[in-house]
Amino acid sequence: MPAGKPDSSDYVTNVLALAPTYHRAFDMGLIYLSDAYEMKINPVKESELRTLNLAGGLAEFKVALGKILLPQDPNQRPRAEFIRRARALRSI
């Protein structure tokens, strides 16, 4: 859930550390975090890119997706509530 949104949180449990390209893709809803802590491609957005003939490099982009590295301390991991709210905000 973006920190600037109403009812958001600046807690570590509402933070993902992403490289700039993936951060933009996350903000735009192209990728999302599943409840199983996996970064996945949004099939609706992927289809839109393909329809617009803008999917060049998408296969290489997707290689880095998958299970994210989590803090050893479970209390510092992204909370399921924030993960779900982020997906809902992006209509995923």
C-alpha positions in Angstrom: 0.0 0.0 0.0 1.7 3.3 -1.0 2.7 5.3 2.0 1.0 8.4 0.6 -2.5 6.8 0.4 -5.1 7.3 3.2 -5.0 4.6 5.8 -1.4 3.6 4.7 1.4 2.7 7.0 5.1 3.6 7.1 5.9 0.4 9.0 8.5 -2.0 7.7 5.7 -4.6 7.2 4.4 -2.3 4.4 7.7 -2.0 2.5 9.1 -3.7 -0.5 12.6 -3.0 -1.7 12.6 -3.2 -5.5 14.9 -2.1 -8.2 13.6 1.1 -10.0 12.3 -0.7 -13.0 10.4 -3.3 -10.9 9.2 -0.6 -8.6 7.6 1.3 -11.5 6.1 -2.0 -12.8 4.7 -2.7 -9.3 3.2 0.8 -9.0 1.7 0.5 -12.5 0.2 -2.9 -11.6 2.2 -4.9 -14.2 3.6 -7.0 -11.3 2.2 -7.8 -7.9 3.1 -9.7 -4.8 1.0 -12.8 -4.1 0.0 -14.0 -0.6 2.8 -16.6 -1.0 5.4 -13.8 -1.3 5.9 -14.3 -5.0 6.3 -11.5 -7.5 4.0 -12.3 -10.5 3.0 -10.7 -13.7 -0.5 -9.3 -14.0 -2.0 -11.2 -17.0 -4.4 -8.3 -17.8 -1.5 -5.8 -18.0 0.7 -8.3 -19.9 -2.1 -8.7 -22.5 -2.5 -5.0 -22.8 1.2 -4.6 -23.6 1.1 -7.4 -26.2 -2.0 -5.8 -27.8 -0.1 -2.5 -28.1 3.0 -4.3 -29.4 4.9 -3.1 -26.4 6.0 -6.4 -24.9 9.6 -6.4 -26.2 11.9 -7.5 -23.4 9.0 -8.8 -21.3 10.4 -12.4 -21.3 13.7 -11.1 -19.9 11.8 -8.9 -17.4 9.8 -11.9 -16.1 13.0 -13.9 -15.4 13.6 -12.0 -12.1 10.1 -12.6 -10.8 9.3 -15.3 -8.3 9.7 -15.8 -4.6 11.0 -12.7 -2.8 13.7 -12.7 -0.2 12.2 -12.2 3.2 13.6 -10.9 6.5 14.5 -13.7 8.9 12.3 -12.1 11.5 8.7 -12.9 10.6 7.6 -9.6 12.4 9.4 -7.6 9.7 7.9 -9.4 6.7 5.2 -7.8 4.5 1.8 -8.2 6.2 -0.9 -10.1 4.3 -3.3 -7.2 4.9 -0.9 -4.7 3.1 -0.2 -7.1 0.3 -4.0 -7.6 -0.4 -4.7 -3.9 -0.1 -1.9 -3.1 -2.6 -3.4 -5.6 -5.1 -6.9 -4.1 -4.6 -5.6 -0.6 -5.1 -4.2 -1.7 -8.5 -7.3 -3.8 -9.3 -5.5 -7.1 -9.3 
